[in-house]
Amino acid sequence: MGEGSLVFPAGEYVRRTRALQAEMAARGNDALMLTSQADIFYVTGFLTRFWESPARPWFVVVPSRGAPIAVIPSIGQDLMARCWISDIRTWDAPDPFDDGVGLLSEVLKEVVPATGCIGIPMGLETSLRMPLGDYARVAERIAPRRIADATEVIHRVREVKSGAEIDRIRDICAIADAAFDKVPDIVRDGPALDRVFRQFQMALLAAGADWVSYTAGGAGQGGYGDVISPAAAAPLRAGDILMLDTGAVRDGYFCDFDRNFSIGTPSDDARRAHDVLFKATEAALAQLRPGMRACDAHRILSGAIAAEGAIPGGGRLGHGLGVTLTEWPSFTTKDLTVLREGMVLTLEPAVVLAPGRIMVHEENIVLREDGPELLSRRASAELPVIEL
């Protein structure tokens, strides 16, 4: 085992690997094949923005016993060697004739018996980051070994965060809190929405974020129409509600929460909507406990909104958080995932004010034995006002 590591001491990654191996054994997997940025980072600590390039595939194989094996392009060897991984197999990529297929196939045949099973995540919130044709060639080369869905292996291990992970998420939440504090000054310095978005991202970086993978939001009279559109160049006006939402990153871990601001005196509807969102979040903070299911969190949030005579927003009302901006579970009526102590989650109630006009609020929490602990600083009970 390599003595070096990135982000965390090697022991953290050993613990994760053993937890994955225990889940693999329970489900009859002899090895786990990982291809996505989040899964490979989770197991190895291999942290790089080079994933933005689609030119090269990356693989990590977790055998039933022992340390993972990295099967990666040679350009990543030096960085991977600074992680805790010591068994690193490389090829010169991109190779249009054999882009890691042969090397990966040999590793899988080496660690998995001919009658064995290889787990690959195939379900919700997973992806296969390799060409589909190459996947078919690997499957053919390793036959008669079987390939099975290992989504549950990944989900059950990654969804409960260690203390070290929670500390990293708390750190990036504090960075985002500091950037949100700058928003009133940012708006007053130049109220065009696209400029506010850019300046807010700069504030996140200045406060200590490594990068800002996600910035979204909206603005409109008394509310906004959606929360995913690019920012327009239109100036903010009195009566607008401005919402900013960020997925900033520190040491590979995300925050994901938003804040609402009123430009000038808010309308009664906007003020009431903010109050309803605050109360719904308070209800979830008071009631959510380990052992409940994701659908129970949706019930608590939507029920609290309806109890105030408001209309809950459609879709999910929160989700998991960690090495990706959003993780399982989703707070919907259909998600039966059991909530466990140590899960990092978002509470994201939404209110429909009128057709095409909504307000959304979001906080980040870790679920403890006695209920949620806030990781983001709690939003103000009153809608903040920015005077231009």
Summary of the structure (lengths in Angstrom):
residues: 388
radius of gyration: 22.7
end to end distance: 58.5
largest distance: 70.2
contacts: 1338
relative contact order: 0.11
helix: 37%
strand: 26%
